[in-house]
Amino acid sequence: MAIYYTQSGQMGDIIDSLTAPIIAAGIKVEKVAIKMVNDYAFPWTGTRFFSVMPDCVLGVPAEIKPFELKEKAYDLIIMGYQPWFLSPSIPSNSLLNHPEFKAIIKDTPVITISAGRNMWLNAFVRVRKSLQDAGARLVGNIALVDKHLNPISFITIFYWMITGKKDKYLNLFPKPGVADEDIDHTKVFGDTVLKHLSVNNWNDLQSELLEQKAVIVKYPLMFIEGKAKVIFAAWAKFIAKRKNRAPWLSAFKYYLFIALFLGAPVLLILDAIFIKPFSAKRIRAKKQSYLQVI
Ligand SMILES: Cc1cc2nc3c(=O)[nH]c(=O)nc-3n(C[C@H](O)[C@H](O)[C@H](O)COP(=O)(O)O)c2cc1C
C-alpha cells in the first residue's frame, strides 16, 4: 500500500513512478491519497502560507477525512510526505498521529519517500521517530529534492506555491520542485524495492538505495537546516502564545528572507573558516544519522 498527501499532485506522480515496476511485476498496490477535513487551499496566499508555520513546527495535527483501507495487513507500506517549515507537513503529521494508520503500520515494513525543496532532514527525523514509536519497521528512505541552488529554489518554489504553476517564473528561472527526470528516475528505486519485496528480505535495502543516490545529504544545507531548526522552534513557540498572530507571522516572514539571503551565506563562510575544518568526524557522523533508517 502507498499512502500519501499532495497538493500539487507532485507526490502522486512520484508514487506512480516508484510503484510502476512493482505493479508491472503483477503485485497489487493499493494507493491512498489522504485528504484533510479543512484542506489547505492550493495555491496558497502569502499570509496563509506562513500561518501554518507554528502548527507545523509544534506538530499540531489536524483532522483527516476518513479513508478506507482494503486490507487488514500489508506486506509493505510506502508513505509519501513533504516537509513544511523543516517539519513533516501538517497532513503527514496528522497521518502519523492517526489511530488507524498507527495500527496498520505496526510490525510492518515501511518505506518513506519525501519530496521537498531541499530541507528535509529534520522532517525525516521526526517521521522516523513517529514510525518507530508506532512499532513500524522502517526499511528504506528516499528523499527527492529540487536540485537548484538554495536561493533559486526558494524563489521558484514560493512562486509555484502562490500561483499553483509549476513552470518557469518570468521564463527566466528554472522549473520549481522535483525535476521531471528525477520523478521519472524514481522507478529505478522502485525496481530495488521490488527485488526486496519479492523475497520479503529488507536487510540491505537502504544501503542499496544509498548506492543509487536515493538520498544525498549536502553539508551546507545540513548546516543551515540545523541552525534554522532551533530558531524556527523558538519563533513557533513564541507565536503560538500570541492572541494576534498576524504581525508576528509577518515578522517571521521578513526574518526568513533576511536569514536565508544574508544570514546563511555569512554563517556558512564563518563556519568554513572556523569550525568545519576541525569537525570532519562529527560532520560524518551527523550525515550518517540522516542517511540511515534506524
Ligand atoms: C507551507 C510550506 C512549507 C514548506 N517548507 C518546506 C521546507 O521547509 N523544506 C522543503 O524542502 N520544502 C518545503 N516546502 C515544499 C514542500 O515540501 C513540497 O515540495 C511542495 O509543497 C509540493 O508538495 P505537494 O504538491 O506534493 O504537496 C514547503 C511547502 C509548503 C506549502
The ligand as an SDF file (V2000), in Angstrom:
LIG
                    3D

 31 33  0  0  0  0  0  0  0  0999 V2000
    3.8770   25.7110    3.8430 C   0  0  0  0  0  0  0  0  0  0  0  0
    5.0120   25.0450    3.1090 C   0  0  0  0  0  0  0  0  0  0  0  0
    6.2620   24.9660    3.6900 C   0  0  0  0  0  0  0  0  0  0  0  0
    7.3120   24.3040    3.0270 C   0  0  0  0  0  0  0  0  0  0  0  0
    8.5070   24.1640    3.6780 N   0  0  0  0  0  0  0  0  0  0  0  0
    9.4720   23.3900    3.1180 C   0  0  0  0  0  0  0  0  0  0  0  0
   10.6570   23.0950    3.8570 C   0  0  0  0  0  0  0  0  0  0  0  0
   10.8670   23.5020    4.9990 O   0  0  0  0  0  0  0  0  0  0  0  0
   11.6150   22.3330    3.2520 N   0  0  0  0  0  0  0  0  0  0  0  0
   11.4540   21.8400    1.9840 C   0  0  0  0  0  0  0  0  0  0  0  0
   12.3600   21.1620    1.5000 O   0  0  0  0  0  0  0  0  0  0  0  0
   10.3270   22.0770    1.2730 N   0  0  0  0  0  0  0  0  0  0  0  0
    9.3260   22.8280    1.8040 C   0  0  0  0  0  0  0  0  0  0  0  0
    8.1570   23.0510    1.1110 N   0  0  0  0  0  0  0  0  0  0  0  0
    7.9240   22.3980   -0.2080 C   0  0  0  0  0  0  0  0  0  0  0  0
    7.1470   21.0950    0.0060 C   0  0  0  0  0  0  0  0  0  0  0  0
    7.9400   20.1680    0.7230 O   0  0  0  0  0  0  0  0  0  0  0  0
    6.6860   20.3990   -1.2760 C   0  0  0  0  0  0  0  0  0  0  0  0
    7.7450   20.1350   -2.1170 O   0  0  0  0  0  0  0  0  0  0  0  0
    5.6610   21.1620   -2.0490 C   0  0  0  0  0  0  0  0  0  0  0  0
    4.7150   21.6890   -1.1580 O   0  0  0  0  0  0  0  0  0  0  0  0
    4.9480   20.3040   -3.0990 C   0  0  0  0  0  0  0  0  0  0  0  0
    4.3510   19.1800   -2.4820 O   0  0  0  0  0  0  0  0  0  0  0  0
    2.9590   18.5520   -2.8910 P   0  0  0  0  0  0  0  0  0  0  0  0
    2.4270   19.3520   -4.0420 O   0  0  0  0  0  0  0  0  0  0  0  0
    3.2060   17.1360   -3.2720 O   0  0  0  0  0  0  0  0  0  0  0  0
    2.0540   18.6630   -1.7070 O   0  0  0  0  0  0  0  0  0  0  0  0
    7.0970   23.7440    1.7360 C   0  0  0  0  0  0  0  0  0  0  0  0
    5.8310   23.8610    1.1460 C   0  0  0  0  0  0  0  0  0  0  0  0
    4.8000   24.4810    1.8120 C   0  0  0  0  0  0  0  0  0  0  0  0
    3.4420   24.5430    1.1580 C   0  0  0  0  0  0  0  0  0  0  0  0
  1  2  1  0
  2  3  1  0
  2 30  2  0
  3  4  2  0
  4  5  1  0
  4 28  1  0
  5  6  2  0
  6  7  1  0
  6 13  1  0
  7  8  2  0
  7  9  1  0
  9 10  1  0
 10 11  2  0
 10 12  1  0
 12 13  2  0
 13 14  1  0
 14 15  1  0
 14 28  1  0
 15 16  1  0
 16 17  1  0
 16 18  1  0
 18 19  1  0
 18 20  1  0
 20 21  1  0
 20 22  1  0
 22 23  1  0
 23 24  1  0
 24 25  2  0
 24 26  1  0
 24 27  1  0
 28 29  2  0
 29 30  1  0
 30 31  1  0
M  END
$$$$
